[in-house]
Amino acid sequence: MLVTRHAEAEAVLADPRYVPPPVRQDGAEGTLAWLRARVSRFSTGEAHARRRRELVALLDGLAPTRLRREARALTRERDGAWRGVPTAVLGAALGVGDTRAVPVAAAGYLSGEETPQADAAVAELLELAGLPVITLLLQGHAATEALVENALRHARPGDDVDALLHETLRGDPPLRATRRLDTRTGEEVTIDLVAANRDPAVFAAPDRFDTSRFDPGRFDPGGGPARHLTFGHGVRPCPAPAHAIALAGGVLEGVLG
């Protein structure tokens, strides 16, 4: 089933009977498959809740303002060569000084595509950090880089960086779709985030990229009045929206300003 309307997407995301499609549980220890079976994103029930709490505890120790400042500084230090900056800054804040293995492992993290290179990268990361730290690095890498890339494509002189980011999250999200499994029927449900974020029942002129939609006085990084679903909704929202925005915002300030 394909879900394209905002209200339907919210209902699925808020219903605990819809869970992530299962990942294989028999991967050899230290491989990408083994890691995917042990992270919150692909877990359900108490395992998901416990693993998510571990991520939130780590994130509580990271000030988004500091991440933004350091992402801006590193981008400028690199003369605007911004790729890898969000991961490097987040890694340093989490105590991982060498994040070169992250992009290799992250390439198959969402898709489940297993390669010898991805397995070797996971093994390398496990020598540097525990699973919660690695989870944050892998979950944030591709999404944050895609958010920056998409925002730069839409950027115009004089744009407010936060407004630019939030309209990018709505209209041109880094993650285009997400999947759930209906535990009652076994049917797989695909939520088209692009379509849901452009539902005319929720957003006026939904296909127009309009940074004036962003109201900093009303915005809640967990979702709130912005109402786009890029950071999820309901029982499994993104644990780090403020941190992702901070990293992307710092990079954009380093490139644009």
N, C-alpha and C positions, 0 to 999 in steps of 0.2 A: 504494500500500500504506500502511496506517495501522499504526503501531507504538505500542502502549500499555503493554507490559510493560518493566520496568526493565532486565532483562538483555538483551532484544532491542535496546532503545535504546542501551545501552552498546556493544553489538557493532557497531551501525551507525556510531556516532560514533567508534569506534576503528578502523574499516576505511577505509583511504585510497581504496578504490574507490568510496566514496560521497562525492560532492562537492556543493557548492551548485549549484542550478540556474543555468544560464548567464544572464548579463545582456547586454543588447545592447552592442555594442562600437563603434557608429558614431555616438554622440552628438557633437554639435558641441562643440568645446573650451570648457570653462568651464561646461557645463550639468550638471544633476543626472545625466543618463545618462552623460556623460563621466566624472564623478567616480566613479559606481558601478562603472565598468569598470576603475578604477585603485586600488581599495581592497582590503585583505586579505580582508574578509568575503566578497566574491564572487569571489575569485581561487582558483586551484588551483596545485599544483605549486610550482616554484621562485619564481614570482611571489608566491604566497601567503606562502611562507616568508620571502622578503626583505621584503615589506611588513609582515609581523607582527614581524620583528626590529626594524624602525624604530619600531613602536609600543612594544615592550618597552623599547627604549633610552630613549624619552621618559619612559615610566612609571617607569623606574629612578631618574629624577631627581626624582620627586614623592613626598614622604613622606606616607603615608596619615594619620599622626597630625596632620600640619599641615592636610591637607584637612579632616579631621573638625573640628578646632578652628575653622577659618575658616568652615566651613559652619554650625556652631553659633552663632558670633558674628554672622554675617550674618543668620541667621534671627531671632535675638533683636533685632538692630538694626531689622529690618523688622516687628517686633511679631508674629511668627509667620506672616507672609505668605510662605510658603516656596517657592512656585512660582518657578522660575528660579534658585533659589539654587545647586543642585548644578552647573548649567552655568556660572553666573557665577564660582563658586569655581574650578572646573576650568579655565575659560578664563583667569582671572587667573594661575593657576599655570603655564599654558602660554604666557603672554605675550599673550593676547588680551583686551583690556579691554572690548570691545564685543561681546557675544554675542547681540544682538537678532535676528540673522539665523538663528541656529542652529535655533530651533523651526520656522521656515518651511521650511528645507532638510531638517530631520529628518523632517518629515511624510511625505515620499515616499522617504526613504532605504531603508527596508526593503521597502516595497511596490513601489517602482519607479514610482509614480504621478508623472508629469511634468506640471508646471504652469509657466506663465510666472513665477509668484511663487517657486517653488522654484528655478528656474534663476537668477533675479535674486539670490536669497539665496546660492546657491553662488558666483556671481560676486563678491558682496560679501565673502564669507568668504575667497576666494582673494586678495583685496587685503590681507587681514589676516594670513594664515598659510599655511603649506605644507600639502600633502595629509595627512601623518601627524597633524598637530595637528587639522586639520578632521575627520579620521576619528575620532579619540578623542572630539571634541565631539559629533559626530552619532551615533556608536554609543552614547554614554553618556546622551544627553539623555532620550529617551523612556523608556528602560528604568529609569533611576534615578528619574525622576519617578513612574513607575508603581509602583516598589517602595515609595517613601515613601507614596504614596496608599493602596496595599493594606495596608501595615503600620499606618497610622493607623486604618484601618477595623477592624483586629483588636485595637488597643491597649487595654489595661486598666490601671487605676491600679496602680502598683508594678511593672509589667513591666520586666525587664531589656531594654535596647534591642537589644543584640546577639542575645539569644535571640529577641526578637520579629522581628528582621530575618531570621534564619536559618529560622525556622519559616514566615515569609511566603514566602521564596524556595522552600521546599519545597511548601507547601500552596496558595499563592496567587501563583504566579510572575508577574512582569511580562510575560514572553514566554510565551505559552501553547503554542506549537508551533514547530517548526523543520523545514525541508525539506532533503532531499538527493536527488541523482540517482544512480541505480545505473549506473555507467559500463559495466557488462557487458550490461545489458538495456535501458537507456534508461528504466526505470521510475522514476517519482518516488515518494519515500518521505516521508511526513509523520510526524514523531515528536510524539506528544501528550505534552508535558512535564507537564501537569497529571496525566494518568493514570499516567505513569511515576513521578512523584514521590509517587503515592499507591498504589503497588503493594503489596498486603498481604504479598507475599513478602519485602519489604525493610523496610517500616514497620509497626509495630504500630498498630492503630486508625488507619489511614491517613487517614480523613476527619475525624479530630478535630484541631483546631488546638491544639497542645500545645507551649508554649515550653520545657518541661522536656526536650525531646529534645536541646536544644543543650548540648554539653559543651565549654566554652571550653578545657579542657586537651587536648582531642583534635582540635579543629577545624583543618582545613587549608583556607585560603581558596581553594585551587585545586580543591577537590572533597573528597577525603579521606573521613574517617569520616562526614561529614554525608550523603554519598551522593545528595543531590538532584542533578538534572542541569540545573538552571537556568543554571549557568555553563558548561555543555557538558561534554565528556569526550573523552579520546582525542587525536585528531590536530588538533582545532581548538577547544581550550578558550578561554574568555574570557581575554584578556590582562590584565584589570584587576579581578579580583574583590575584592581588598583595597581598591582605590581606590573602587570602587562602594559597598562596605559603609561605608567611612569617610565618604563624602559623605552617604549616606542616614542613617547613624548620627548625624552632626552635626546634620542637619536635625531628626531626631526628638528629639534632646536639646534643641534650641532650641524646639521646639513643646511637648513634653511636660514639660519640666522645669525 
